[in-house]
Amino acid sequence: MDEMNKKPPTYVTQPLLPPLEEFIPYLEQIWDNKWLTNNGPFHQQFEQALCEHLGVNHISLFANGTLALVTALQALRITGEVITTPYSFVATAHSLLWNGIKPIFVDIDPDTLNLDPARIEAAITPQTTAIMPVHCYGHPCDVEHIQQIADNYGLKVIYDAAHAFGVEHQDGSVLRHGDLSILSFHATKVFNTFEGGAIVCQDAKTKRHIDHLKNFGFVDEVTVVASGINGKMSEINAAFGMLQLKGIKAAIQKRQAIDARYRRGLANLKGIHCLPDTGEKTPNYAYFPILVQPDHPLSRDEVYDKLHQHGIHARRYFYPLISDFPMYRGMPSAAHANLPVARKIAEQVICLPIFPDLADEQIDYIIDLLAH
Ligand SMILES: *Cc1c(COP(=O)(O)O)cnc(C)c1O
């Protein structure tokens, strides 16, 4: 191929960025206020605006999603063992290790790729205190079944909802389930504030406690009630979040069109399986995973390499499994025999590029590469 005419690579995601000039007035306001962090005006506005946009009662903003996860576990005083999924981004389990908690990996459901509720009970021990499921790719977990198990055994439920911005079930926001839900606003996510995150909680008292924990444990100038951390979101990120909210609906509509075009184009390709629509009321089309199955002429890694060679930087989310990383792989629950479904999916999955500015020609080019 002529190097001069080579197109720039297409990455799996490209951040949503409004025109720069639209952000300038926000910056001017911060410069005027001279209030840079610690619950400033944009921070307060953004928490309120997110509650309204997402249809939840209380939100506490964070500097990133990982600090939100770590703090959520602290807020509920989780200890001992927590049941979680191996099929996620590594921060899910890392947040447990950072709190001295032992992750117990449980296999996933082959259709939703979320923690399989039918397998949770067998993993509960006297040390179990909580369940930490992930709404993988933004597809809601079986929240009712998980809550029923949690209620029976007296466990807390903390959802890693990093993928689930704006996702609604038939009964409203999926973020209203469990004791706490965590969001990430990292640059690669559907909704970003460069870096950012949040904890969604159900009552004002819990939010107050979380607000103390993210500010070193300070309640007032002279009172520190816990060994809190610095998890605060700055005014720049909060202001950017206010601006981003204006464009999020249109951005998700564009993702929907991309999802539909992929599904049409890939429908009859031998050995390429698209995850079925999970039927939520408002999906967010955060990812476009495909499974490369044994009857496809190429292996998953051959497909991955071929896409890369043609400038399509697809990603194998989630491969390797979290349970295969060195700090986890010696644990009994990380054993291959315990996680057959997650293993199989991790060997077959590729996430194709999906982001609002992805052009139709580029989608068709990717479909074409997969077809020939
Ligand atoms: C992105 C992500 C996180 C971490 O969020 P950060 O904001 O990057 O710290 C945690 N869990 C999952 C499932 C994620 O995808």
The ligand as an SDF file (V2000), in Angstrom:
LIG
                    3D

 15 15  0  0  0  0  0  0  0  0999 V2000
  -13.1100    2.3400   33.0210 C   0  0  0  0  0  0  0  0  0  0  0  0
  -13.4940    1.3310   34.0210 C   0  0  0  0  0  0  0  0  0  0  0  0
  -13.1700    1.4690   35.3750 C   0  0  0  0  0  0  0  0  0  0  0  0
  -12.2220    2.5100   35.8910 C   0  0  0  0  0  0  0  0  0  0  0  0
  -12.6220    3.7970   35.7140 O   0  0  0  0  0  0  0  0  0  0  0  0
  -11.5190    4.9710   35.6950 P   0  0  0  0  0  0  0  0  0  0  0  0
  -12.3600    6.2090   35.6290 O   0  0  0  0  0  0  0  0  0  0  0  0
  -10.6850    4.7680   34.4660 O   0  0  0  0  0  0  0  0  0  0  0  0
  -10.7300    4.8730   36.9450 O   0  0  0  0  0  0  0  0  0  0  0  0
  -13.6670    0.5290   36.2760 C   0  0  0  0  0  0  0  0  0  0  0  0
  -14.4370   -0.4990   35.8620 N   0  0  0  0  0  0  0  0  0  0  0  0
  -14.7510   -0.6810   34.5630 C   0  0  0  0  0  0  0  0  0  0  0  0
  -15.6430   -1.8260   34.1970 C   0  0  0  0  0  0  0  0  0  0  0  0
  -14.2760    0.2150   33.5990 C   0  0  0  0  0  0  0  0  0  0  0  0
  -14.5600   -0.0010   32.3130 O   0  0  0  0  0  0  0  0  0  0  0  0
  1  2  1  0
  2  3  1  0
  2 14  2  0
  3  4  1  0
  3 10  2  0
  4  5  1  0
  5  6  1  0
  6  7  2  0
  6  8  1  0
  6  9  1  0
 10 11  1  0
 11 12  2  0
 12 13  1  0
 12 14  1  0
 14 15  1  0
M  END
$$$$
